[in-house]
Amino acid sequence: MSGEEQGVDGVRGWLRGLEVFSGPLPGFAPEQAPDDPVRLFLSWLSDAVADGLRDPHAMTLSTVDEAGDPDARVLILKDVDATGWRFAGHAFSPKGHQLSVHPRAALSFYWPEHGRQVRLRGPVTPGSARENAEDFLARSATARAEALLGRQSQYLADADERDRALEKTLGLIAREPSLVDSAWTLYTLAPTVVEFWQAAESRVHTRLRYERTPAGWARFPLWS
């Protein structure tokens, strides 16, 4: 039912009536969690993949612009290891501009079927020219062509013009398959904080926070 049909109060009631965390949900024992948040993250990600959850490596990247206004979009995780979580984008895109001004960001993962969420934040650094090129060349031809156009998030006045430009650039890639966009960037977020959140049908959720210290990672259970 649409909002117009329900009215303002009806929408509120409709939303409150939607079922959440209906289960069955996996358990989570923070006292048994590994010392390293990367290991726990990969375990949760592996569970999502094994259970066939859709787009399990999708995440929300949050940044701020020059005025300090927040911005967010969904991207795909490219890699994760002890150095950080990696994602890619065009340096001339809005997120690229924002990261050049404020090189810090937050990432959020959510697997609703498991009632699991992971949140992390920290400084972001660009990759080397070699790393950026390797990531760019691993993309599909169409994705590379779109990046080479350098028009992401600009106003689109004519879809036919876009299609013609894309076709032309695809031809260029076919002739020069090793062509790389120098503005394409593989970013690494090295978190200072990582939080794991496990929902429960009882609404007594379980939260575990990792904080980076000079001596390594420290773990702190949190109130739900």
ABEGO torsion letter per residue (X at the ends): XBAAAAEAAAAAAAAAABBBGAOBBBBBBAAABBABAAAAAAAAAAAAAAAGBBGAABBBBBBBBAAGBBBBBBBBBABBBAAEBBBBBBAABAAAAAAAABBBBBBBBBBAAAGBBBBBBEBBBBBBAAAAAAAAAABBAAAAAAAAAGABGBBBABAAAAAAAAAAAAAAAAABAABBBAABBBBBBBBABBBBBBBBAAGBBBBBBBBBBAAEBBBBBBBX
